[in-house]
Amino acid sequence: MVEKVILVDEKDKPIGTEEKLEAHRMGLLHRAFSIIVLNPKKEVLLQKRARTKYHSGGLWSNTCCSHPRQGEEIKLAVHRRLQEEMGFDCELKEVGSLLYKKEFGNGLTEHEFLHVFLGKYDGKVKPDANEAEDIKWVSLKELKRGIEKNPERYTYWLPLALEKIKNL
């Protein structure tokens, strides 16, 4: 199955679709989401992206990130992908959105209208090895310190998404 992303304008209005990798080659603006899950101690569940990912492989990132499918409500897509990537589901609330563009050294550009969701969970995590090669729970303070000291170890969008939950 060819995976497509939803192309959008700067107000998140759909304007078409494109094959996922081609959209990243051309740097086309598309709809995406990032999920940040906290446990009761307010630690963030991070995933280390699988090295086989088409970009940002081997970097630490938020709990889950992906794209809704054409015709799929984003509120359903976040639950589908959280279950597929991390092996659990939880209540999720959208806490904001942002637009960003980042060119990678491999000829791909991430240009996303990113919806940020927040969830709370304190159970078993079973990551899909094709998506994440490792996971860890880390305090927000420790995470922010790590990003400041070694930004190259983290995905570009992680600190942007964290800004949407800074009042916790």
C-alpha angles and dihedrals in degrees: 000000000000109000114222132190127215111250113217140180123241090278092054093254110150114247101170144305136270136186106272100240093043091051088054092047090053095039093235119175110250140167118265141156139215124202123206115193122194129192123218090274087058091247116151120234105230127190126206103223115239111260089233092066115118091245139005092022115170093023126120114247144163121295096275139349132179147123131275116241123246108281093012118121111236090230088062095040093058092057093045093052096042089055093045096046103034104021096238141075133212140168110292130196126192108238101178147313138239141182122231141163125203128173118212126207093246097070095267128117126199108213109169144168092212124202111201120212129189127206140172123223139157107180145085118321120204108182121200105244090218088063106031130022094191143005135201141174113234134174117251090240093052091045094051090048090051092050091050094049099039111016091163090070093062136063117262094241098049097085089043091055092045089059087068091063099038094119094065 
